[in-house]
Amino acid sequence: MLLPGVDCDCLRIFLKGFREEVGGEKIGLILDNSPSHRSKMIDWSSLGIEPVYLPPYSPELNPVELIFRELKGRLSNEVYGDLSELEERICDELRGMKDEGGRLKIRFEGYRWLREAIENIRTRSK
């Protein structure tokens, strides 16, 4: 399901579903600096989620950009009848990128900062 916006209400819906999907383990969630991600209306601690904020203007550090790049390659040079057709095609591609555990496959070899952030979260939660 794609959400209709990127405001706090949609973020809360996403976080609730994400929490249910992942279960009880501690989560470190990589976020850019959009207003909804920094909003005081999100109670991260009650969700058991540790926000990991990227520096401003640094898309090269954002692992989700790898997914966007992959999707753009797969979806370019095609004509879609309407937005719902494009949405369905995006969802199909994302489903195809999932592993057996239901998580998107992303390679983090070049993201030393991310591995360090994950280790810091693990250390703090012990």
HELIX and SHEET records of a PDB file:
HELIX    1   1 CYS A    8  VAL A   22  1                                  15    
HELIX    2   2 PRO A   35  ARG A   38  1                                   4    
HELIX    3   3 TRP A   44  LEU A   47  1                                   4    
HELIX    4   4 PRO A   59  LEU A   61  5                                   3    
HELIX    5   5 VAL A   64  LEU A   75  1                                  12    
HELIX    6   6 LEU A   83  GLY A   96  1                                  14    
HELIX    7   7 ARG A  112  ARG A  124  1                                  13    
SHEET    1   A 2 ILE A  27  LEU A  31  0                                        
SHEET    2   A 2 ILE A  49  TYR A  53  1                                        
END                                                                             
